[in-house]
Amino acid sequence: MNDETPTRILLVDDEPTLREPLAAYLARQGFAVTEAESAAAARSILIEQAPDLVLLDIMMPGEDGLSLCRHLTETRGLPVILLTAKSEPTDRIIGLEIGADDYVVKPFEPRELVARIRSVLRRSQRAATPIEETAFYSFEGWQLDPLKRKLTDPDGVVIPISTAEFRLLRALLDHPRQVLDRDRLLDMVQGREAHMFDRAVDNQVSRLRRKIEADSRSPEIIQTVRGGGYCLAADVRRIASGQS
């Protein structure tokens, strides 16, 4: 984004008394806002438009926000901030685990939401343009393409990986043979506020192990360090795109 191109936000909420005034407020803050009253409407909009960030209500008729969040993070790689009710702590945890970047609890202060939007966008921009972005990670016969977010096993088979799993794996690959505690991993993977749900890291590690370990019950690549956190017990190489 630059000064001439406003940040594009897709606001998905079935309640017009919240959605419409919030859209107007965000527009006054300089954002270009598109409204959707349901997940189905959001999917239709996404065919024609590519927002920079999605604000997504969890509780909606029809397809709920968690289902749409999973679709957005796994297939589109879009930053997502969940709009949640106080009575939905489990849904907030699930949302963070499947790749949501942050959440705000209703009723919320619009200025806080704007601050969180800008924080998530800064984090996404830093992640999108790292040094050597075109270089593959290679470890134990596996390869991770950070640009396409594609994980390939030693036999050359592409293994589906969610946005949350990609972020976790990349954090580990950037710090091979180092012990990373849960707080640090949460900060690297989810950012602020996620420390409230340290079980999210454990669940993501378990899912990632099922994909890359020969035996996820006796992991050799992602090892648990008692009292410490997790460690990627493998050598990691960066291979420039086009090299074998």
C-alpha positions as CSV (number, residue, x, y, z in Angstrom):
1,M,0.0,0.0,0.0
2,N,1.1,3.6,-0.5
3,D,-0.3,7.1,0.1
4,E,-2.3,7.1,-3.1
5,T,-3.9,3.7,-2.7
6,P,-6.1,3.3,0.3
7,T,-6.1,0.0,2.2
8,R,-8.9,-2.2,1.1
9,I,-11.0,-3.8,3.9
10,L,-13.7,-6.4,3.5
11,L,-16.1,-6.1,6.5
12,V,-18.2,-9.3,6.9
13,D,-21.0,-9.0,9.6
14,D,-24.7,-9.9,9.4
15,E,-25.7,-7.2,11.8
16,P,-26.3,-3.9,9.8
17,T,-26.5,-1.8,13.0
18,L,-22.8,-2.7,13.6
19,R,-21.6,-3.1,10.1
20,E,-22.8,0.1,8.5
21,P,-21.6,2.6,11.1
22,L,-18.3,0.7,11.4
23,A,-17.8,0.9,7.6
24,A,-18.5,4.6,7.7
25,Y,-16.0,5.1,10.6
26,L,-13.3,3.2,8.8
27,A,-13.9,5.1,5.6
28,R,-13.3,8.3,7.6
29,Q,-10.0,6.9,8.7
30,G,-8.9,6.5,5.1
31,F,-9.8,2.9,4.4
32,A,-11.7,1.6,1.3
33,V,-14.4,-0.6,2.8
34,T,-16.6,-3.2,1.1
35,E,-19.4,-4.6,3.1
36,A,-20.8,-8.2,3.1
37,E,-23.7,-9.4,5.2
38,S,-22.8,-13.1,5.0
39,A,-20.0,-15.5,4.2
40,A,-21.7,-16.3,0.9
41,A,-21.7,-12.6,0.0
42,A,-18.1,-12.3,1.0
43,R,-17.1,-15.2,-1.2
44,S,-18.9,-13.5,-4.2
45,I,-17.1,-10.3,-3.5
46,L,-13.7,-12.1,-3.3
47,I,-14.2,-13.4,-6.9
48,E,-14.0,-9.8,-8.1
49,Q,-12.0,-8.0,-5.5
50,A,-8.7,-8.6,-3.5
51,P,-8.9,-6.9,-0.1
52,D,-5.8,-6.2,1.9
53,L,-7.5,-7.3,5.2
54,V,-10.8,-9.0,6.2
55,L,-12.8,-8.1,9.3
56,L,-14.9,-11.1,10.0
57,D,-17.7,-11.8,12.4
58,I,-17.7,-15.3,13.9
59,M,-21.4,-15.8,14.5
60,M,-23.4,-15.5,11.3
61,P,-26.4,-17.4,9.8
62,G,-25.4,-20.0,7.2
63,E,-21.6,-20.5,6.9
64,D,-20.0,-19.1,10.0
65,G,-17.0,-16.9,10.3
66,L,-14.6,-19.7,11.4
67,S,-15.3,-21.7,8.2
68,L,-14.7,-18.6,6.1
69,C,-11.6,-17.7,8.1
70,R,-10.2,-21.2,7.4
71,H,-10.9,-20.7,3.7
72,L,-9.3,-17.3,3.6
73,T,-6.1,-18.2,5.5
74,E,-5.5,-21.5,3.7
75,T,-6.4,-20.5,0.1
76,R,-5.9,-16.7,-0.1
77,G,-3.4,-15.9,2.6
78,L,-5.4,-12.9,3.6
79,P,-4.9,-11.2,7.0
80,V,-8.0,-11.7,9.1
81,I,-9.2,-10.0,12.3
82,L,-12.1,-11.7,14.0
83,L,-15.1,-9.8,15.5
84,T,-16.2,-11.9,18.5
85,A,-18.6,-11.9,21.4
86,K,-17.4,-12.3,25.0
87,S,-19.2,-15.6,25.2
88,E,-17.1,-17.2,22.5
89,P,-13.7,-17.9,24.1
90,T,-13.4,-21.3,22.4
91,D,-14.2,-19.8,19.0
92,R,-11.5,-17.2,19.5
93,I,-8.9,-19.9,20.3
94,I,-10.0,-21.9,17.2
95,G,-9.8,-18.8,15.1
96,L,-6.2,-18.1,16.1
97,E,-5.3,-21.7,15.6
98,I,-6.6,-21.8,12.0
99,G,-4.7,-18.6,11.1
100,A,-6.6,-15.5,12.2
101,D,-4.2,-12.7,12.9
102,D,-6.1,-11.0,15.8
103,Y,-9.5,-10.6,17.3
104,V,-11.6,-7.9,19.0
105,V,-14.4,-8.5,21.4
106,K,-17.7,-6.8,20.9
107,P,-18.6,-4.1,21.9
108,F,-15.2,-2.6,21.0
109,E,-13.7,0.9,20.7
110,P,-13.4,1.7,17.0
111,R,-10.0,3.5,17.6
112,E,-8.7,0.2,19.1
113,L,-9.8,-1.7,16.0
114,V,-8.1,0.8,13.7
115,A,-4.9,0.4,15.7
116,R,-5.1,-3.4,15.5
117,I,-5.8,-3.2,11.7
118,R,-2.6,-1.1,11.2
119,S,-0.6,-3.5,13.4
120,V,-1.7,-6.6,11.5
121,L,-1.0,-4.9,8.2
122,R,2.5,-3.9,9.3
123,R,3.1,-7.4,10.4
124,S,1.8,-8.8,7.1
125,Q,3.9,-6.5,5.0
126,R,7.1,-7.4,6.9
127,A,6.3,-11.1,6.4
128,A,5.6,-10.6,2.7
129,T,8.9,-9.0,1.9
130,P,11.7,-10.7,3.9
131,I,15.3,-11.0,2.8
132,E,15.8,-13.8,0.3
133,E,12.1,-14.3,-0.2
134,T,12.7,-16.3,-3.4
135,A,15.0,-18.8,-1.7
136,F,13.6,-22.2,-0.6
137,Y,14.1,-23.7,2.8
138,S,15.5,-27.2,2.7
139,F,15.5,-29.5,5.7
140,E,15.5,-33.3,6.1
141,G,14.6,-33.7,2.4
142,W,11.6,-31.3,2.7
143,Q,11.3,-28.0,1.0
144,L,9.3,-24.9,1.9
145,D,8.7,-22.2,-0.8
146,P,8.0,-19.1,1.3
147,L,6.7,-17.1,-1.7
148,K,4.1,-19.7,-2.7
149,R,3.7,-21.1,0.8
150,K,4.2,-24.5,-0.7
151,L,5.5,-27.4,1.4
152,T,7.0,-30.4,-0.6
153,D,7.9,-33.7,1.0
154,P,11.1,-35.7,0.2
155,D,9.2,-37.6,-2.6
156,G,8.2,-34.3,-4.3
157,V,4.6,-34.4,-3.2
158,V,3.0,-31.1,-2.2
159,I,1.6,-31.3,1.3
160,P,-1.3,-28.9,2.1
161,I,-0.4,-26.4,4.8
162,S,-2.5,-23.8,6.5
163,T,-1.4,-20.2,7.0
164,A,-1.0,-20.9,10.8
165,E,1.1,-24.0,10.1
166,F,3.2,-22.1,7.5
167,R,3.9,-19.3,10.0
168,L,4.9,-21.8,12.7
169,L,7.1,-23.8,10.4
170,R,8.8,-20.7,9.0
171,A,9.5,-19.4,12.5
172,L,11.2,-22.7,13.4
173,L,13.1,-22.8,10.1
174,D,14.4,-19.3,10.7
175,H,15.8,-20.5,14.1
176,P,17.1,-24.1,13.6
177,R,18.4,-25.9,16.6
178,Q,17.3,-23.1,18.9
179,V,14.8,-23.5,21.7
180,L,11.8,-21.3,21.2
181,D,9.4,-21.0,24.1
182,R,5.7,-20.7,23.6
183,D,5.6,-16.9,24.3
184,R,8.2,-16.2,21.6
185,L,6.6,-18.5,19.1
186,L,3.2,-16.9,19.7
187,D,4.7,-13.5,19.2
188,M,6.3,-14.6,16.0
189,V,3.3,-16.5,14.7
190,Q,0.3,-14.5,15.9
191,G,1.5,-11.2,17.4
192,R,0.2,-9.5,20.5
193,E,-2.9,-10.8,22.3
194,A,-2.2,-14.4,21.2
195,H,-0.2,-15.0,24.4
196,M,-3.6,-15.6,26.1
197,F,-3.9,-18.9,24.3
198,D,-0.5,-20.7,24.6
199,R,-2.3,-24.0,23.9
200,A,-2.7,-22.7,20.3
201,V,1.0,-23.3,19.8
202,D,0.8,-26.8,21.1
203,N,-2.1,-27.6,18.8
204,Q,-0.4,-26.2,15.8
205,V,2.8,-28.1,16.6
206,S,0.8,-31.3,16.8
207,R,-0.9,-30.7,13.4
208,L,2.5,-29.8,11.8
209,R,4.1,-32.9,13.2
210,R,1.4,-35.1,11.7
211,K,2.4,-33.7,8.3
212,I,6.2,-33.8,8.5
213,E,7.2,-36.4,11.0
214,A,7.5,-40.1,10.2
215,D,5.9,-40.8,13.5
216,S,4.2,-37.8,15.1
217,R,4.2,-39.6,18.5
218,S,8.0,-39.8,18.4
219,P,8.9,-36.6,16.7
220,E,12.5,-36.2,15.5
221,I,12.3,-32.9,13.5
222,I,10.2,-30.7,15.9
223,Q,11.3,-31.7,19.4
224,T,9.7,-30.7,22.7
225,V,12.1,-29.2,25.2
226,R,10.8,-29.8,28.7
227,G,10.2,-26.6,30.4
228,G,11.5,-24.7,27.4
229,G,9.3,-25.0,24.3
230,Y,10.1,-26.4,20.9
231,C,13.2,-26.9,18.8
232,L,13.7,-27.7,15.1
233,A,16.3,-30.4,15.4
234,A,17.5,-30.3,11.7
235,D,20.0,-28.4,9.6
236,V,18.3,-25.9,7.3
237,R,19.7,-24.6,4.0
238,R,18.4,-21.8,1.8
239,I,18.4,-22.7,-1.9
240,A,18.0,-19.9,-4.5
241,S,15.0,-20.4,-6.8
242,G,16.1,-22.3,-9.9
243,Q,18.8,-24.3,-8.2
244,S,18.5,-28.0,-7.5
